[in-house]
């Protein structure tokens, strides 16, 4: 990579993210942490057939033998949906919640109550994020049952848990400095690093691998594994043609968009290409008439419309970025173009990762250059004309 004279690239006042955020607005940061961050996407035309949501420890039947539970989360996105599927004399549980006292209490209330005292015979996790896998070890040990998961999700989870208690590596600090973070943001990151494992109960030491296209028999019905990526490396969705259901995890959400980010462990990745390819794959493999059971928000109908909305939303962001990159910018300079809202320090890591995912996609497509200045900060600039990405 070429090194550039920083005087040719810097805006008149170069300032770090935290300083810029304080200058832009005096509104308390907490206001902005109440809402999850995501690329703006139109969510109209979806249908939500269920008129209520389950309280913690309670269930709602969404289809014969399929129970909807909602577990609390200690964050802005304050819930995750998990699913209990009748499987003979036991339950197969899909996703588990984050390992917190509130989630433990919700499970302990559900088992003797609406789940009728039946044991859990199998735990399936869609992917490795703590709100999905966090209670898997607690459940599998309590009921002496196996964890089913894709290989990359299980191994990646083990890797991230191993970071617990470590110091932030030099590669990660270099990565975020290149994105434009100031030293205050770097110090905050160093203090928080290694926190992934604190919300995950000790992971099971073994797992049953699920691969794309596998058919899993649950309660006499076949559920087909549909794998996606971009949000996580090998995300599992489950499609049951007989019940016309799709458990979509975080791969398809109705009211918010899943975070698609570049991380320090793979700084040259193009996860947005994976995400867009997954959208196309799900559209081709899963019919539009399914009831979608997402991990967040409510069950909905309109799968193909939602996939088109997600695709279009990301294409529109890429077009806006190309226009904005007529002049060189760092990753932290494109937040307003990306999200059309202010980003507070509490969301800095998510905003940076998602911005880099879109910038990296444009670099991989040959539409944008990335060059480092003498201080190791990456600047992005559009190449030639700003012909739209979106047809």
C-alpha positions as CSV (number, residue, x, y, z in Angstrom):
1,X,0.0,0.0,0.0
2,X,1.3,3.5,-0.8
3,X,1.9,6.0,2.0
4,X,0.5,9.4,1.4
5,X,1.4,12.8,2.7
6,X,-1.3,13.3,5.4
7,X,-1.5,17.0,4.5
8,X,-3.0,16.1,1.1
9,X,-5.8,14.0,2.7
10,X,-6.8,15.5,6.0
11,X,-9.8,17.8,6.3
12,X,-9.0,21.3,7.7
13,X,-9.6,20.1,11.2
14,X,-8.6,16.6,11.9
15,X,-10.1,15.3,15.1
16,X,-10.8,11.9,16.6
17,X,-14.3,10.3,16.8
18,X,-14.9,11.1,20.4
19,X,-14.0,14.8,20.0
20,X,-16.1,15.1,16.9
21,X,-19.1,13.5,18.6
22,X,-18.9,15.9,21.5
23,X,-18.7,18.8,19.1
24,X,-21.6,17.7,16.9
25,X,-24.2,17.5,19.6
26,X,-24.7,18.0,23.3
27,X,-27.6,15.4,23.4
28,X,-26.8,12.7,26.0
29,X,-25.1,9.7,24.5
30,X,-27.5,7.3,26.2
31,X,-30.3,8.4,23.9
32,X,-28.5,7.0,20.9
33,X,-27.6,3.7,22.7
34,X,-31.3,3.0,23.1
35,X,-31.6,2.0,19.5
36,X,-29.7,-0.7,17.6
37,X,-27.4,0.5,14.9
38,X,-28.0,-0.6,11.3
39,X,-28.1,0.5,7.7
40,X,-31.4,2.3,7.1
41,X,-33.8,0.0,5.2
42,X,-37.5,0.3,4.4
43,X,-39.5,-2.4,6.3
44,X,-42.9,-1.7,4.8
45,X,-45.2,-4.4,3.3
46,X,-44.4,-7.0,5.9
47,X,-47.3,-8.8,7.8
48,X,-47.1,-9.6,11.5
49,X,-49.9,-12.2,12.2
50,X,-49.3,-12.7,15.9
51,X,-50.9,-10.1,18.1
52,X,-49.0,-10.6,21.3
53,X,-45.5,-11.5,22.5
54,X,-44.5,-13.9,25.2
55,X,-43.3,-12.5,28.6
56,X,-40.1,-14.0,30.0
57,X,-40.8,-17.6,31.2
58,X,-43.9,-17.8,29.1
59,X,-44.5,-19.3,25.6
60,X,-46.8,-18.7,22.6
61,X,-47.4,-21.5,20.1
62,X,-46.6,-20.3,16.6
63,X,-47.3,-23.6,14.8
64,X,-48.1,-27.1,15.9
65,X,-45.4,-28.2,18.3
66,X,-43.4,-25.0,18.0
67,X,-43.2,-22.6,21.0
68,X,-41.9,-19.0,21.0
69,X,-40.0,-17.9,24.1
70,X,-38.5,-14.4,24.6
71,X,-35.4,-14.0,26.7
72,X,-34.3,-10.6,28.2
73,X,-31.0,-8.9,27.1
74,X,-29.2,-6.3,29.2
75,X,-28.7,-3.9,26.2
76,X,-30.4,-1.6,23.8
77,X,-31.8,-4.5,21.9
78,X,-33.5,-5.9,25.0
79,X,-34.7,-9.3,23.9
80,X,-33.9,-12.4,21.8
81,X,-36.5,-14.9,20.5
82,X,-35.8,-18.6,21.1
83,X,-37.8,-21.6,20.0
84,X,-38.7,-24.9,21.6
85,X,-39.8,-27.6,19.2
86,X,-41.6,-30.7,20.5
87,X,-39.4,-33.7,19.8
88,X,-41.1,-36.8,21.2
89,X,-40.9,-36.7,25.0
90,X,-38.4,-33.8,25.0
91,X,-37.7,-30.4,23.4
92,X,-35.3,-29.3,20.8
93,X,-34.3,-25.7,21.7
94,X,-33.1,-23.4,19.0
95,X,-30.9,-20.6,20.4
96,X,-30.6,-20.0,24.2
97,X,-30.2,-16.4,25.3
98,X,-27.3,-14.6,26.9
99,X,-25.9,-16.0,30.2
100,X,-27.3,-13.6,32.7
101,X,-29.3,-14.1,35.9
102,X,-32.5,-12.9,34.2
103,X,-32.1,-15.5,31.5
104,X,-31.5,-18.3,33.9
105,X,-34.6,-17.2,35.8
106,X,-36.7,-17.2,32.6
107,X,-35.6,-20.7,31.7
108,X,-36.2,-22.0,35.2
109,X,-39.7,-20.6,35.1
110,X,-40.4,-22.0,31.6
111,X,-39.4,-25.6,32.2
112,X,-41.9,-26.5,34.9
113,X,-44.5,-24.1,33.5
114,X,-45.4,-23.8,29.8
115,X,-42.8,-26.4,28.7
116,X,-44.6,-28.9,30.9
117,X,-41.6,-30.3,32.8
118,X,-40.2,-32.1,29.7
119,X,-36.4,-32.2,29.4
120,X,-34.3,-30.6,26.6
121,X,-33.0,-33.4,24.3
122,X,-31.0,-31.2,22.0
123,X,-29.8,-27.6,21.7
124,X,-29.3,-26.0,18.3
125,X,-27.6,-22.6,17.9
126,X,-28.0,-20.5,14.8
127,X,-24.6,-18.8,15.4
128,X,-21.9,-17.9,17.9
129,X,-23.0,-14.5,19.3
130,X,-23.5,-14.5,23.1
131,X,-27.2,-13.8,22.9
132,X,-27.7,-17.0,20.9
133,X,-25.1,-19.4,22.3
134,X,-24.7,-17.9,25.8
135,X,-26.9,-20.4,27.7
136,X,-26.0,-23.5,25.5
137,X,-23.5,-24.9,28.0
138,X,-25.9,-24.3,30.9
139,X,-28.7,-26.2,29.1
140,X,-26.6,-29.0,27.7
141,X,-25.1,-29.7,31.1
142,X,-28.4,-29.5,32.9
143,X,-30.0,-32.0,30.6
144,X,-27.0,-34.0,29.5
145,X,-27.9,-33.3,25.8
146,X,-25.8,-32.4,22.7
147,X,-25.2,-29.0,21.1
148,X,-25.8,-28.9,17.3
149,X,-24.1,-26.1,15.4
150,X,-22.1,-25.3,12.3
151,X,-18.4,-25.9,12.5
152,X,-17.2,-22.3,11.9
153,X,-19.6,-20.9,14.4
154,X,-18.5,-23.3,17.1
155,X,-14.8,-22.9,16.4
156,X,-15.1,-19.1,16.2
157,X,-17.0,-19.0,19.5
158,X,-14.2,-21.0,21.1
159,X,-11.6,-18.6,19.7
160,X,-13.4,-15.5,21.0
161,X,-14.0,-17.0,24.4
162,X,-10.2,-17.7,24.6
163,X,-9.6,-13.9,24.4
164,X,-11.2,-13.4,27.8
165,X,-8.7,-11.7,30.1
166,X,-6.2,-11.1,27.3
167,X,-4.7,-7.6,26.5
168,X,-5.9,-6.1,23.2
169,X,-3.4,-7.3,20.5
170,X,-1.3,-4.8,18.6
171,X,-3.0,-5.8,15.3
172,X,-6.4,-4.7,16.6
173,X,-5.1,-1.4,17.9
174,X,-3.4,-0.8,14.5
175,X,-6.7,-1.7,12.8
176,X,-8.8,0.8,14.7
177,X,-6.2,3.6,14.5
178,X,-6.3,3.1,10.7
179,X,-10.1,3.6,10.8
180,X,-9.5,7.0,12.4
181,X,-10.1,6.3,16.1
182,X,-8.5,8.7,18.6
183,X,-6.5,7.6,21.6
184,X,-9.5,8.0,23.9
185,X,-11.4,5.5,21.8
186,X,-8.4,3.2,21.7
187,X,-8.1,3.2,25.5
188,X,-11.8,2.4,25.8
189,X,-11.3,-0.5,23.5
190,X,-8.3,-1.8,25.5
191,X,-10.4,-1.7,28.7
192,X,-13.3,-3.6,27.1
193,X,-11.3,-6.2,25.1
194,X,-11.9,-9.8,26.0
195,X,-15.4,-9.3,27.2
196,X,-17.1,-11.8,24.8
197,X,-16.8,-14.8,27.1
198,X,-18.2,-13.0,30.1
199,X,-21.7,-13.5,28.7
200,X,-21.3,-17.1,27.7
201,X,-21.7,-20.0,30.1
202,X,-18.8,-22.5,29.7
203,X,-19.3,-23.8,26.1
204,X,-19.9,-27.5,25.6
205,X,-16.6,-29.3,24.9
206,X,-18.0,-31.1,21.9
207,X,-20.7,-30.5,19.3
208,X,-22.6,-32.2,16.5
209,X,-21.8,-30.5,13.2
210,X,-24.6,-29.1,11.0
211,X,-23.8,-28.5,7.3
212,X,-25.7,-26.7,4.6
213,X,-28.5,-28.8,3.2
214,X,-28.6,-31.2,6.1
215,X,-32.1,-32.5,7.0
216,X,-32.7,-32.6,10.7
217,X,-35.7,-34.6,12.0
218,X,-37.4,-32.9,14.9
219,X,-40.7,-34.3,16.2
220,X,-41.2,-36.4,13.1
221,X,-40.8,-33.4,10.8
222,X,-37.9,-32.5,8.6
223,X,-36.1,-29.2,9.0
224,X,-33.6,-28.3,6.3
225,X,-30.3,-26.4,7.1
226,X,-29.9,-23.2,5.1
227,X,-26.5,-21.6,5.7
228,X,-25.8,-17.9,5.3
229,X,-22.9,-15.6,6.1
230,X,-21.8,-12.0,6.4
231,X,-23.3,-11.4,9.9
232,X,-21.4,-14.4,11.2
233,X,-19.2,-16.9,9.4
234,X,-21.6,-19.9,9.0
235,X,-25.0,-18.9,10.2
236,X,-27.7,-21.6,10.4
237,X,-31.3,-21.1,9.4
238,X,-33.8,-23.9,9.6
239,X,-36.6,-24.4,7.1
240,X,-39.6,-26.7,7.7
241,X,-41.6,-27.1,4.5
242,X,-44.3,-29.1,6.2
243,X,-45.0,-26.3,8.7
244,X,-44.1,-23.5,6.3
245,X,-41.7,-22.0,8.8
246,X,-38.2,-20.5,8.6
247,X,-36.2,-20.0,11.8
248,X,-34.0,-17.2,10.4
249,X,-31.8,-16.3,13.4
250,X,-30.1,-13.0,12.7
251,X,-29.9,-13.7,8.9
252,X,-33.3,-12.1,8.2
253,X,-34.8,-9.6,10.7
254,X,-37.9,-7.6,10.0
255,X,-37.5,-4.2,11.7
256,X,-33.8,-3.8,12.0
257,X,-30.8,-4.9,9.9
258,X,-28.1,-7.3,11.0
259,X,-24.6,-5.9,11.6
260,X,-22.2,-6.8,8.8
261,X,-18.7,-5.9,9.9
262,X,-15.0,-6.2,9.2
263,X,-13.0,-7.1,12.3
264,X,-9.3,-7.0,13.2
265,X,-8.9,-10.8,12.9
266,X,-9.6,-10.6,9.1
267,X,-8.9,-6.9,8.1
268,X,-9.2,-7.5,4.3
269,X,-12.4,-9.4,4.4
270,X,-15.5,-8.6,2.2
271,X,-18.4,-9.8,4.5
272,X,-20.9,-7.7,2.6
273,X,-20.3,-9.8,-0.5
274,X,-21.1,-12.9,1.6
275,X,-24.2,-11.2,3.0
276,X,-25.5,-10.2,-0.4
277,X,-24.9,-13.7,-1.8
278,X,-26.7,-15.2,1.2
279,X,-29.7,-13.0,0.5
280,X,-29.9,-14.4,-3.0
281,X,-29.4,-17.9,-1.8
282,X,-32.2,-17.7,0.7
283,X,-34.5,-16.2,-1.9
284,X,-33.9,-19.1,-4.2
285,X,-34.1,-21.9,-1.6
286,X,-37.0,-20.8,0.7
287,X,-40.5,-20.0,-0.6
288,X,-42.1,-16.7,0.1
289,X,-45.1,-18.1,1.9
290,X,-43.2,-19.1,5.0
291,X,-43.8,-17.6,8.5
292,X,-40.4,-16.2,9.4
293,X,-39.3,-16.7,13.0
294,X,-36.5,-14.1,13.6
295,X,-34.2,-13.8,16.6
296,X,-35.4,-10.2,17.2
297,X,-38.7,-8.4,16.7
298,X,-41.8,-10.4,15.8
299,X,-42.6,-13.4,13.5
300,X,-43.6,-12.0,10.1
301,X,-44.7,-12.9,6.6
302,X,-43.1,-11.4,3.5
303,X,-39.7,-13.1,3.3
304,X,-38.9,-12.2,-0.3
305,X,-40.0,-8.6,0.1
306,X,-37.8,-8.3,3.2
307,X,-34.8,-9.8,1.3
308,X,-35.3,-7.3,-1.5
309,X,-35.5,-4.5,1.1
310,X,-32.2,-5.6,2.6
311,X,-30.5,-5.9,-0.7
312,X,-31.8,-2.5,-1.9
313,X,-30.8,-0.8,1.4
314,X,-27.2,-1.9,1.1
315,X,-27.0,-1.0,-2.6
316,X,-28.3,2.5,-1.8
317,X,-25.7,2.9,1.0
318,X,-23.0,1.9,-1.5
319,X,-24.2,4.5,-4.0
320,X,-24.2,7.2,-1.3
321,X,-20.7,6.2,-0.2
322,X,-19.4,6.4,-3.8
323,X,-20.8,9.9,-4.1
324,X,-19.3,11.0,-0.7
325,X,-15.9,9.5,-1.6
326,X,-15.3,12.1,-4.3
327,X,-13.1,13.5,-1.6
328,X,-10.9,11.2,0.6
329,X,-12.4,10.0,3.9
330,X,-11.6,7.7,6.8
331,X,-14.0,5.0,8.0
332,X,-15.2,7.3,10.9
333,X,-16.0,10.1,8.4
334,X,-18.7,8.1,6.7
335,X,-21.0,7.4,9.6
336,X,-23.6,10.0,8.7
337,X,-23.6,8.7,5.1
338,X,-24.0,5.1,6.3
339,X,-26.5,5.4,9.1
340,X,-28.2,8.8,8.7
341,X,-28.0,9.3,12.4
342,X,-25.5,10.3,15.0
343,X,-23.3,7.5,16.4
344,X,-22.2,7.7,20.0
345,X,-19.1,6.2,21.5
346,X,-21.1,3.2,22.8
347,X,-21.8,2.2,19.2
348,X,-18.4,3.1,17.7
349,X,-17.1,-0.4,17.3
350,X,-20.3,-1.5,15.4
351,X,-20.4,1.6,13.2
352,X,-16.7,1.3,12.4
353,X,-17.0,-2.4,11.5
354,X,-20.1,-1.9,9.3
355,X,-18.6,1.2,7.6
356,X,-15.4,-0.8,6.8
357,X,-17.5,-3.7,5.4
358,X,-19.1,-1.3,2.9
359,X,-15.8,0.4,2.1
360,X,-14.0,-2.9,1.7
361,X,-16.7,-4.1,-0.6
362,X,-16.1,-1.1,-2.9
363,X,-12.4,-1.7,-2.7
364,X,-12.9,-5.3,-3.7
365,X,-15.1,-4.3,-6.6
366,X,-12.4,-1.8,-7.9
367,X,-14.6,1.3,-7.3
368,X,-12.6,2.8,-4.4
369,X,-8.9,3.0,-3.4
370,X,-7.5,2.6,0.1
371,X,-4.3,4.3,1.0
372,X,-2.4,4.9,4.2
373,X,-1.0,8.2,5.3
374,X,2.3,8.5,7.2
375,X,0.5,7.9,10.5
376,X,-1.1,4.6,9.4
377,X,-4.6,6.1,8.9
378,X,-6.5,4.6,5.9
379,X,-8.2,7.0,3.4
380,X,-10.7,5.9,0.9
381,X,-11.5,7.6,-2.4
382,X,-13.7,6.8,-5.4
383,X,-12.0,5.9,-8.6
384,X,-13.1,7.8,-11.7
385,X,-16.8,8.4,-12.2
386,X,-19.3,7.6,-9.5
387,X,-21.4,5.3,-11.6
388,X,-24.1,3.9,-9.2
389,X,-23.8,0.4,-7.8
390,X,-27.6,0.0,-7.7
391,X,-29.0,-0.5,-11.2
